[in-house]
Amino acid sequence: MRTAGTCDPRPPKVTFRMTIKELLESWREHAAAPRTVQTWAVRLPLDDAARLAALAEMFPGRSAEQLVTELLGKALKELVAAMPYVAGKRVISTDEQGDPVYEDVGPTPRFMALARRHYTALSGSAGKQARASPRTRAAGARTRKKTRRKSAR
């Protein structure tokens, strides 16, 4: 037992009790979403890189890549939520009080359509890549390189 003024080198005992239901919910919340084959490399501003390194140090169970992925996902969800609704002229339905609901002519519908299109394209290329064996993927990469060389001549 620690008392004020004493220095005990052992870490304090932490008791953490989680029910199976809470554990399952935690796994569901932190489940890895399907990943794209494509990767993005970014050069961060120095202050953002320092904050990312601080988070990685504070949460050693998370890699910097995981932190960036999770932060970007949350930021994109907030961005979509912050997009303004701009009422158009066309009535698309009525609400529960019978008032007209106008189509959204703001940026949200276009963004959502583009996001769906890109999701389909990215998930299709990820599926093709996952179904191919490593040898097939390597052969395909060699074939694409040869084709590029021939077309460059």
C-alpha positions as CSV (number, residue, x, y, z in Angstrom):
1,M,0.0,0.0,0.0
2,R,1.3,3.4,-0.9
3,T,1.2,6.3,1.4
4,A,2.1,10.0,0.8
5,G,5.8,10.5,0.6
6,T,6.7,6.8,-0.1
7,C,8.1,5.6,-3.4
8,D,6.9,2.2,-4.4
9,P,8.4,1.0,-7.7
10,R,5.4,-1.3,-8.4
11,P,2.6,0.1,-10.5
12,P,-0.7,0.6,-8.8
13,K,-3.1,-2.4,-9.0
14,V,-5.8,-1.7,-11.5
15,T,-9.0,-3.7,-11.5
16,F,-10.9,-3.7,-14.8
17,R,-14.1,-5.6,-15.1
18,M,-15.8,-5.9,-18.4
19,T,-18.8,-8.1,-19.1
20,I,-18.9,-10.3,-22.2
21,K,-21.5,-8.0,-23.7
22,E,-19.3,-5.0,-23.2
23,L,-16.3,-6.8,-24.6
24,L,-18.3,-7.8,-27.7
25,E,-19.5,-4.2,-28.1
26,S,-15.9,-3.0,-27.8
27,W,-14.8,-5.5,-30.5
28,R,-17.7,-4.3,-32.7
29,E,-16.8,-0.7,-32.3
30,H,-13.1,-1.3,-32.9
31,A,-13.5,-3.9,-35.6
32,A,-11.2,-3.4,-38.6
33,A,-13.2,-2.1,-41.6
34,P,-12.2,-3.6,-44.9
35,R,-9.1,-1.9,-46.2
36,T,-8.3,-0.7,-49.7
37,V,-5.4,-2.1,-51.7
38,Q,-4.4,1.5,-52.5
39,T,-2.4,3.3,-49.9
40,W,-1.9,7.1,-49.4
41,A,1.3,8.6,-48.3
42,V,1.1,12.0,-46.8
43,R,3.7,14.5,-45.5
44,L,2.2,16.0,-42.3
45,P,2.9,19.5,-41.1
46,L,5.4,19.4,-38.3
47,D,2.9,20.2,-35.5
48,D,0.5,17.6,-36.7
49,A,3.3,15.0,-36.9
50,A,4.3,15.9,-33.3
51,R,0.7,15.5,-32.1
52,L,0.4,12.1,-33.9
53,A,3.7,10.9,-32.3
54,A,2.4,12.0,-28.9
55,L,-0.8,10.0,-29.4
56,A,1.1,7.0,-30.5
57,E,3.2,7.2,-27.4
58,M,0.2,7.7,-25.1
59,F,-1.6,4.7,-26.7
60,P,1.1,2.2,-27.4
61,G,-1.4,-0.4,-28.5
62,R,-2.2,1.7,-31.6
63,S,0.2,2.3,-34.5
64,A,0.5,5.8,-36.0
65,E,-1.3,4.4,-39.1
66,Q,-4.2,3.1,-37.0
67,L,-4.5,6.5,-35.3
68,V,-4.4,8.4,-38.6
69,T,-7.0,6.0,-40.1
70,E,-9.4,6.4,-37.1
71,L,-8.9,10.2,-36.9
72,L,-9.5,10.6,-40.6
73,G,-12.6,8.4,-40.5
74,K,-14.1,10.5,-37.7
75,A,-13.2,13.7,-39.4
76,L,-14.8,12.7,-42.6
77,K,-18.0,11.7,-40.7
78,E,-18.1,15.1,-39.1
79,L,-17.4,16.8,-42.4
80,V,-20.5,15.1,-44.0
81,A,-22.6,16.0,-40.9
82,A,-21.5,19.6,-41.3
83,M,-22.4,19.9,-44.9
84,P,-25.3,22.3,-45.3
85,Y,-28.7,21.3,-46.4
86,V,-29.8,23.6,-49.3
87,A,-33.5,23.3,-50.1
88,G,-34.2,23.1,-53.8
89,K,-37.4,23.9,-55.6
90,R,-38.6,20.3,-56.1
91,V,-40.8,18.7,-53.3
92,I,-39.6,15.1,-52.7
93,S,-41.9,14.1,-49.8
94,T,-43.8,15.5,-46.9
95,D,-42.9,15.3,-43.2
96,E,-45.1,13.9,-40.4
97,Q,-47.0,17.3,-40.1
98,G,-47.7,17.3,-43.9
99,D,-45.2,20.0,-44.6
100,P,-43.2,19.7,-47.9
101,V,-39.7,18.4,-47.8
102,Y,-37.6,19.8,-50.6
103,E,-34.7,18.1,-52.4
104,D,-31.2,18.9,-51.1
105,V,-29.3,20.8,-53.8
106,G,-26.3,21.5,-51.5
107,P,-23.0,19.6,-51.6
108,T,-24.2,16.5,-49.7
109,P,-26.0,14.6,-52.5
110,R,-23.1,15.0,-54.9
111,F,-20.6,14.0,-52.2
112,M,-22.6,10.9,-51.3
113,A,-23.0,9.9,-54.9
114,L,-19.2,10.3,-55.6
115,A,-18.4,8.5,-52.4
116,R,-20.6,5.5,-53.4
117,R,-19.0,5.4,-56.8
118,H,-15.5,5.5,-55.4
119,Y,-16.4,2.9,-52.8
120,T,-17.6,0.5,-55.5
121,A,-14.5,1.0,-57.6
122,L,-12.2,0.6,-54.5
123,S,-14.0,-2.4,-53.2
124,G,-13.9,-4.0,-56.6
125,S,-10.2,-3.6,-56.9
126,A,-9.6,-4.8,-53.4
127,G,-11.7,-7.9,-54.1
128,K,-9.8,-8.7,-57.3
129,Q,-6.5,-8.3,-55.5
130,A,-7.6,-10.5,-52.6
131,R,-8.9,-13.2,-54.8
132,A,-5.6,-13.4,-56.8
133,S,-2.8,-15.5,-55.4
134,P,0.4,-13.8,-54.5
135,R,2.1,-15.4,-57.5
136,T,-0.8,-14.2,-59.8
137,R,-0.5,-10.7,-58.4
138,A,3.2,-10.6,-59.0
139,A,2.8,-11.9,-62.5
140,G,0.1,-9.3,-63.2
141,A,2.4,-6.6,-61.9
142,R,5.2,-7.8,-64.3
143,T,2.8,-7.9,-67.2
144,R,1.5,-4.4,-66.5
145,K,5.1,-3.1,-66.4
146,K,6.0,-4.8,-69.7
147,T,2.8,-3.4,-71.3
148,R,3.7,0.1,-70.0
149,R,7.2,-0.2,-71.4
150,K,6.0,-1.3,-74.8
151,S,3.4,1.5,-75.0
152,A,6.0,4.1,-74.0
153,R,8.1,3.2,-77.1
